[in-house]
């Protein structure tokens, strides 16, 4: 088990401006937010032993299938299962455009990739390169899906059957629901972050997702996070294909 008293925790979501990060100081509990232009810059801002939880695929299969994605969809159920899109294979990181990415993925899997997946391909590549180049970072950066975090928060606060939120995050009702689930955990810091965001770089749902991922980072630090799958699945670069929440 990691010692949270000595470990800063960071929740990260990709945004228009790069990477939106929320860091909680291990000593004081104070929360700070920042937009980092690159994932390497983010890791430099939150150096070891900080635990970094990020809403981005880590570990890319050669077949396009990741057990963590399949299990996440099963837990979230429709309609939130749609938020877990098929992860591109490693070869797509070489693509120069959407057509080439689809072609490379189709060779390996028989299918192209979604426009949504292509839109974050550069960010997937950033994370992949950073973790392959520095093993110490690979051991402290964890993949988290915020909708799984919101699912667990809803279950713990409201009870009932565990399933993804019905409301979409881009809708007013979905924003209000997610904010209400995070508010008891983070208090005024959440509203402060929303008030201070730079709208041209960070959307409101980026802020909420980063805080949800930070909540999961707390659970990772105390070894209480759920992991999908339970076993240690690895890709060809020995990076984990595991989602935690």
Number of C-alpha atoms within 10 A of each C-alpha: 8 12 10 18 12 12 18 24 27 30 29 32 28 24 21 14 16 17 23 27 28 25 24 20 18 16 11 9 12 10 17 13 21 15 22 20 14 16 22 15 13 20 18 11 14 17 14 15 15 24 27 31 31 30 20 21 25 25 25 26 23 16 16 18 15 22 17 19 22 16 16 23 21 14 16 22 15 14 14 22 21 11 17 16 14 19 24 30 23 22 15 24 20 13 17 10 10 18 13 14 24 20 17 23 25 18 13 18 16 12 15 20 23 15 12 11 16 21 11 15 21 15 20 23 18 15 20 22 13 15 21 14 10 10 11 12 19 19 15 17 19 26 24 31 25 25 25 27 25 27 22 21 20 22 15 12 10 11 10 9 9 17 22 26 22 15 16 16 20 11 11 10 13 16 16 12 18 23 22 12 21 20 14 11 14 16 10 10 16 19 14 12 19 17 11 9 18 13 12 9 14 20 17 17 19 22 26 24 27 28 30 32 34 30 24 32 31 22 16 25 21 13 12 14 17 16 19 21 18 12 10 11 17 16 15 11 13 12 20 20 23 23 27 26 28
